[in-house]
Amino acid sequence: MKWGELRRIAVSNGWILKRNGSNHDIYHHPDREDLLLISRHSSEEIKNGTFNKLKKQIGF
């Protein structure tokens, strides 16, 4: 999966862009306290370990 696809899934699951970091976009969810960091390299593939961690955090 690519970073751009993950970003679209996160937004559809209720994550809201909080701010732009230097290399990542930082999202928050109104029902959670943690932050979600998504790389800006939208056409680059996500590594498997990173993808599994973010998948659990996003909730899909």
N, C-alpha and C positions, 0 to 999 in steps of 0.2 A: 504494500500500500504506500502511496505517496503522501507527503505532508499536506498537500492541498486537499486531498480527499479526507484526511483525518480532521482538518480544520472545518470542513463542511459538516461532518458528522458531529463534531463537538458543538457547533453552533446550533444544529438541529436538536441536540439534547439539552439545550438551555444554558450553555456556557457563553459568557459575554466578554468581549474584548475589554480589558481593564486598561492596559497601556502597552506601548511598544518598548521592548528592551533593545539592546544593541544587536543581538542575533536572533532573538526569539520574540514572539508575541505572547503576552501574558493574559490569560483568561481567568475569570472567576465565575463561580456558580452561586446564585442567590441562596441555595439551600445548604451549601458546604462552606467550610472554612479554608480549604486548601486551594492552591493556585495551580493552573495548568500551563505548562510552557510548551509552545509549539514553534518549531523552527520555521524560518521564513523561506527555506529552500523548498518551495512547493513542488518542484518537479523531481526532487530527489527521493529515493526509496528510504523507508524507515527500517532500521535494523530490528531484528526479531525481538530481542530483549526489551528494547525501548518501546516497541509497538505493544507488547503484552502488558507492560506497566501502564502505558497511557490508556489502553483499552479498558483496563480495570478501573482506572481513575475516572474516565469519561462515563462509563457505565453502559457499554454495549457488548 
